[in-house]
Amino acid sequence: MPEKPVINWGLEGVYVNESSICKVDGQNGKLWYRGYKIEDLAKYSNFEEVSYLLLYGKLPTKENLEKFQEKLRSRRDIPDEVLAVIKTMSKRAHPMDVLRTVTSMLSMYDNQVMTRDMALNEDKIITLIAKLSSLTAAIGRIRKGYDYIEPDEKLDHAQNFLYMLHGKKPNDSDRKIIDLMFILHAEHSTNASTFASLVTASTLADVYSSVISGISTLKGPLHGGADEAALKMMYAIGEPDNTEKYILEALDGKQRIMGFGHRVYKVYDPRAKIVREYLEKRLQEKPTEEVRKLLQIALRAEKLMIEKLGNTKGIWPNIDFFAGPLYRSVDIEAELFTPIFVSSRISGWGSHILEYWQNNKLFRPLEWYMGKLDLQYIPIEKRTE
Ligand SMILES: CC(C)(COP(=O)(O)OP(=O)(O)OC[C@H]1O[C@@H](n2cnc3c(N)ncnc32)[C@H](O)[C@@H]1OP(=O)(O)O)[C@@H](O)C(=O)NCCC(=O)NCCS
């Protein structure tokens, strides 16, 4: 028997590709998209520009950005059959399940799904960037019993999302919060969902199938689903004074506190810092009782978690922890957080899929077999328990 190899459970510490899209420095809490600091992109850029940057590797000129925005604006519509499925499913299914299903449906309107022409594949990704936000907004609106609102080409990406969700044009402050979250969620190197999309892409399956793998993987609470889970935990805590008791009991019971910890960051997630800053600013600008309470709970939980697990285990808040209260300040419900994440991460998935296809190699890792061999086959009538 050969010697058992070292198994890197969860691929921890394993490099699977080369990329020039994103750098995460987990020891120093830094993040760059195509070489640009996340703090600068959050402050000065917008989601359309960031998507262009991720896809094409450089910031657009004014003219290129306008052309790119024009493409996005003109592709936001939702086909009628897709809308009908949203209407049927939204009464019963979680928005992530609806979004996964209807994203898959979009391949039905594409008669070159399996093309290997990279210009066409790039174009499909741009279409998905435009449509996933519309789908998310429509799902969020229809599940609350409201009528679908058509996209408005005069609005930018974040404005249009809020318009299609809430039925009114947002003010600048609400727009900035959604745009910010779109920017911060757009990319994060080869995380679980990006890896899943690359595994599918590596088989030379199509863009839609690869993106569906990403969506399915993002859903889990250890990954993108943590934002919804973290807010629901804050609701379960209820009052700020309950925070410490709740967290200590959860830790004693070996439960994970959602919105904390990260495979790569062993210090404060730089995106979480940005979200927390915006949340604090937002509360001063538009104070509501719900968000005030959520922020108090979040800050008390953060303090305790850092004391208990920060320096000892490298467990710090991640982007998903403060995201929930910030989304609540724009009146977005918890079940829509991960679909919004999808609507943004499509830019990262798409950029990685195109990059990986330039040097494609089928993903096929090995497993160490632990079972038996050469067992005798027994006919069914002779088998016992
Ligand atoms: C993200 C996550 C899966 C990364 O975990 P990982 O790199 O696989 O690390 P492990 O799951 O092996 O955890 C290492 C240790 O830290 C603990 N830990 C990790 N995250 C924790 C959390 N959120 N709350 C409490 N303990 C946590 C584990 O229990 C484990 O403890 P042990 O060594 O005593 O067994 C993990 O931190 C987690 O579950 N976080 C909560 C979900 C979340 O917020 N996900 C979004 C990430 S952006």
Ligand as a Chemical Component Dictionary entry (heavy atoms), coordinates in Angstrom:
data_LIG
# 
_chem_comp.id                   LIG 
_chem_comp.type                 NON-POLYMER 
_chem_comp.pdbx_formal_charge   0 
_chem_comp.three_letter_code    LIG 
# 
loop_
_chem_comp_atom.comp_id 
_chem_comp_atom.atom_id 
_chem_comp_atom.alt_atom_id 
_chem_comp_atom.type_symbol 
_chem_comp_atom.charge 
_chem_comp_atom.model_Cartn_x 
_chem_comp_atom.model_Cartn_y 
_chem_comp_atom.model_Cartn_z 
_chem_comp_atom.pdbx_ordinal 
LIG C1  C1  C 0 -15.600 31.135 7.362  1  
LIG C2  C2  C 0 -15.238 29.854 8.107  2  
LIG C3  C3  C 0 -15.988 28.681 7.499  3  
LIG C4  C4  C 0 -13.737 29.646 7.900  4  
LIG O1  O1  O 0 -13.400 28.560 8.654  5  
LIG P1  P1  P 0 -12.117 27.639 8.449  6  
LIG O2  O2  O 0 -11.000 28.374 7.864  7  
LIG O3  O3  O 0 -12.545 26.393 7.759  8  
LIG O4  O4  O 0 -11.756 27.350 9.944  9  
LIG P2  P2  P 0 -12.410 26.245 10.847 10 
LIG O5  O5  O 0 -13.835 26.009 10.523 11 
LIG O6  O6  O 0 -11.493 25.067 10.806 12 
LIG O7  O7  O 0 -12.324 26.953 12.243 13 
LIG C5  C5  C 0 -11.111 27.075 12.998 14 
LIG C6  C6  C 0 -11.478 27.219 14.458 15 
LIG O8  O8  O 0 -12.132 28.468 14.652 16 
LIG C7  C7  C 0 -13.459 28.282 15.138 17 
LIG N1  N1  N 0 -14.338 29.213 14.423 18 
LIG C8  C8  C 0 -14.223 29.601 13.129 19 
LIG N2  N2  N 0 -15.184 30.476 12.841 20 
LIG C9  C9  C 0 -15.900 30.644 13.961 21 
LIG C10 C10 C 0 -17.024 31.439 14.269 22 
LIG N3  N3  N 0 -17.599 32.195 13.348 23 
LIG N4  N4  N 0 -17.526 31.368 15.503 24 
LIG C11 C11 C 0 -16.955 30.596 16.437 25 
LIG N5  N5  N 0 -15.875 29.823 16.199 26 
LIG C12 C12 C 0 -15.361 29.857 14.991 27 
LIG C13 C13 C 0 -13.807 26.840 14.799 28 
LIG O9  O9  O 0 -14.787 26.329 15.662 29 
LIG C14 C14 C 0 -12.462 26.166 14.956 30 
LIG O10 O10 O 0 -12.234 25.990 16.330 31 
LIG P3  P3  P 0 -11.378 24.731 16.859 32 
LIG O11 O11 O 0 -10.019 24.902 16.266 33 
LIG O12 O12 O 0 -11.410 24.891 18.339 34 
LIG O13 O13 O 0 -12.085 23.514 16.355 35 
LIG C15 C15 C 0 -15.571 30.000 9.590  36 
LIG O14 O14 O 0 -14.824 31.038 10.174 37 
LIG C16 C16 C 0 -17.040 30.171 9.859  38 
LIG O15 O15 O 0 -17.777 29.179 9.925  39 
LIG N6  N6  N 0 -17.523 31.460 10.031 40 
LIG C17 C17 C 0 -18.922 31.720 10.199 41 
LIG C18 C18 C 0 -19.607 31.818 8.844  42 
LIG C19 C19 C 0 -19.245 33.074 8.121  43 
LIG O16 O16 O 0 -19.300 34.174 8.659  44 
LIG N7  N7  N 0 -18.886 32.902 6.848  45 
LIG C20 C20 C 0 -18.603 34.007 5.964  46 
LIG C21 C21 C 0 -17.167 34.061 5.615  47 
LIG S1  S1  S 0 -16.838 35.527 4.664  48 
# 
loop_
_chem_comp_bond.comp_id 
_chem_comp_bond.atom_id_1 
_chem_comp_bond.atom_id_2 
_chem_comp_bond.value_order 
_chem_comp_bond.pdbx_ordinal 
LIG C1  C2  SING 1  
LIG C2  C3  SING 2  
LIG C2  C4  SING 3  
LIG C2  C15 SING 4  
LIG C4  O1  SING 5  
LIG O1  P1  SING 6  
LIG P1  O2  DOUB 7  
LIG P1  O3  SING 8  
LIG P1  O4  SING 9  
LIG O4  P2  SING 10 
LIG P2  O5  DOUB 11 
LIG P2  O6  SING 12 
LIG P2  O7  SING 13 
LIG O7  C5  SING 14 
LIG C5  C6  SING 15 
LIG C6  O8  SING 16 
LIG C6  C14 SING 17 
LIG O8  C7  SING 18 
LIG C7  N1  SING 19 
LIG C7  C13 SING 20 
LIG N1  C8  SING 21 
LIG N1  C12 SING 22 
LIG C8  N2  DOUB 23 
LIG N2  C9  SING 24 
LIG C9  C10 SING 25 
LIG C9  C12 DOUB 26 
LIG C10 N3  SING 27 
LIG C10 N4  DOUB 28 
LIG N4  C11 SING 29 
LIG C11 N5  DOUB 30 
LIG N5  C12 SING 31 
LIG C13 O9  SING 32 
LIG C13 C14 SING 33 
LIG C14 O10 SING 34 
LIG O10 P3  SING 35 
LIG P3  O11 DOUB 36 
LIG P3  O12 SING 37 
LIG P3  O13 SING 38 
LIG C15 O14 SING 39 
LIG C15 C16 SING 40 
LIG C16 O15 DOUB 41 
LIG C16 N6  SING 42 
LIG N6  C17 SING 43 
LIG C17 C18 SING 44 
LIG C18 C19 SING 45 
LIG C19 O16 DOUB 46 
LIG C19 N7  SING 47 
LIG N7  C20 SING 48 
LIG C20 C21 SING 49 
LIG C21 S1  SING 50 
# 
